[in-house]
Amino acid sequence: VKRVLVVHYSQSGQLTEILDSIAGPLRECDGIEVTSERLQPIPRYPFPWPFYRFLDVFPESVLLEPPALESLGIDGQMRFDLVILGYTVWYLSPSPPVTAFLRSDAAKVLKGVPVVTVVNARDKWLTAQERVKAELARLGARLIDHVAFVHQGNPAQHLATTLRWMWTGRKDPFWGAFPAAGVDPGEIRAASRFGGAIREALVSGEEIAGGPLLTHLGAVKVDEDTVLQERLAHPNFVFWAKLIRSAGEPGSLWRAPLLLLFSLYLGGMILAALPVVVMYKLFLRPFLRRRTERWVRYYEQPSGSSTAAP
Ligand SMILES: Cc1cc2nc3c(=O)[nH]c(=O)nc-3n(C[C@H](O)[C@H](O)[C@H](O)COP(=O)(O)O)c2cc1C
């Protein structure tokens, strides 16, 4: 029997649905045993989020300062043939409960094991994946595949629908101009194709550690604009996170003025992102095109964006 561990943290349950879709074909297979671990931080984060709490988790998320976790059903001594690690993105970083898992004793289960990462974000997961990759390398895990699920609509639409969802809990389409928040349900159903490919590889008995298993299935899609925006934003996030963290612990009143200043900065950055990308395309792209294309190819590794049969 092949043993697969699926570990993740989800607030609304959206990432849980995605992972259930992926794990479906594995659960149906007699020769595969699936263990699921849904992480829970102590105390739990609110959902929907009060505005101030939403801001207050920023410094610790970016600085990878993890919360405590409720006790896990697995321990570092257990052996698995494959681990599927699902995470959402908070402020260009893995959500803190997943950071907590990666820094826990139980994360020793990842040593020497092939890992498939599954990310769910509004649309900005590149920096978070770099940070997860660094943690996996430190743990001696082997990242063989990466699959990304982003929210439906154009960037202005999913910015509005995601914030409305996070702050009010409402996911429905509105004003005839904005689609439902989150990942397209059709894409969630279609995620079972990844589980099908993993099942085939596991039952065929081939050596899967070399990976990738999920090429030609449209596992990720990276666009130049996101690469640019994240590479510009992340160093600023680290600066702000250190500054706010130096003012006190989560919940401390000393952080309030800085957090409010940061929220203005963030709003400004988001509004400025569009003209910056237009300016880039008009003036700088001809000079930087090769580099950005190289970045896109880099972030699409290891599974790639291709949907064409080999
Ligand atoms: C505090 C917070 C910060 C977030 N920051 C980002 C971000 O930087 N980039 C992004 O694409 N999505 C961001 N999101 C959206 C989430 O990644 C995710 O898609 C959404 O929370 C759904 O996940 P769930 O399954 O936990 O409900 C953020 C969400 C929260 C709650």
The ligand as an SDF file (V2000), in Angstrom:
LIG
                    3D

 31 33  0  0  0  0  0  0  0  0999 V2000
   -4.8160   38.0190    5.8090 C   0  0  0  0  0  0  0  0  0  0  0  0
   -4.9060   37.5870    4.3690 C   0  0  0  0  0  0  0  0  0  0  0  0
   -3.9430   38.0130    3.4600 C   0  0  0  0  0  0  0  0  0  0  0  0
   -4.0130   37.5960    2.1210 C   0  0  0  0  0  0  0  0  0  0  0  0
   -2.9880   37.9750    1.2620 N   0  0  0  0  0  0  0  0  0  0  0  0
   -2.9850   37.5030   -0.0090 C   0  0  0  0  0  0  0  0  0  0  0  0
   -1.8830   37.8020   -0.8810 C   0  0  0  0  0  0  0  0  0  0  0  0
   -0.8870   38.4470   -0.5100 O   0  0  0  0  0  0  0  0  0  0  0  0
   -1.9290   37.3330   -2.1600 N   0  0  0  0  0  0  0  0  0  0  0  0
   -3.0000   36.6110   -2.6300 C   0  0  0  0  0  0  0  0  0  0  0  0
   -2.9910   36.2480   -3.8060 O   0  0  0  0  0  0  0  0  0  0  0  0
   -4.0330   36.2630   -1.8050 N   0  0  0  0  0  0  0  0  0  0  0  0
   -4.0720   36.6980   -0.5220 C   0  0  0  0  0  0  0  0  0  0  0  0
   -5.1150   36.3600    0.3220 N   0  0  0  0  0  0  0  0  0  0  0  0
   -6.2150   35.4450   -0.1890 C   0  0  0  0  0  0  0  0  0  0  0  0
   -5.9470   33.9830    0.2520 C   0  0  0  0  0  0  0  0  0  0  0  0
   -4.7300   33.5430   -0.2470 O   0  0  0  0  0  0  0  0  0  0  0  0
   -6.9470   32.8650   -0.1020 C   0  0  0  0  0  0  0  0  0  0  0  0
   -7.1530   32.7180   -1.4290 O   0  0  0  0  0  0  0  0  0  0  0  0
   -8.2630   32.9640    0.5580 C   0  0  0  0  0  0  0  0  0  0  0  0
   -8.0390   33.3870    1.8600 O   0  0  0  0  0  0  0  0  0  0  0  0
   -9.0640   31.6390    0.5710 C   0  0  0  0  0  0  0  0  0  0  0  0
   -8.4570   30.6800    1.4090 O   0  0  0  0  0  0  0  0  0  0  0  0
   -9.1940   29.7040    2.4270 P   0  0  0  0  0  0  0  0  0  0  0  0
   -9.3120   28.3500    1.7990 O   0  0  0  0  0  0  0  0  0  0  0  0
   -8.3180   29.7090    3.6480 O   0  0  0  0  0  0  0  0  0  0  0  0
  -10.5280   30.3180    2.7290 O   0  0  0  0  0  0  0  0  0  0  0  0
   -5.0870   36.7660    1.6580 C   0  0  0  0  0  0  0  0  0  0  0  0
   -6.0680   36.3620    2.5840 C   0  0  0  0  0  0  0  0  0  0  0  0
   -5.9880   36.7390    3.9110 C   0  0  0  0  0  0  0  0  0  0  0  0
   -7.0350   36.2520    4.8830 C   0  0  0  0  0  0  0  0  0  0  0  0
  1  2  1  0
  2  3  1  0
  2 30  2  0
  3  4  2  0
  4  5  1  0
  4 28  1  0
  5  6  2  0
  6  7  1  0
  6 13  1  0
  7  8  2  0
  7  9  1  0
  9 10  1  0
 10 11  2  0
 10 12  1  0
 12 13  2  0
 13 14  1  0
 14 15  1  0
 14 28  1  0
 15 16  1  0
 16 17  1  0
 16 18  1  0
 18 19  1  0
 18 20  1  0
 20 21  1  0
 20 22  1  0
 22 23  1  0
 23 24  1  0
 24 25  2  0
 24 26  1  0
 24 27  1  0
 28 29  2  0
 29 30  1  0
 30 31  1  0
M  END
$$$$
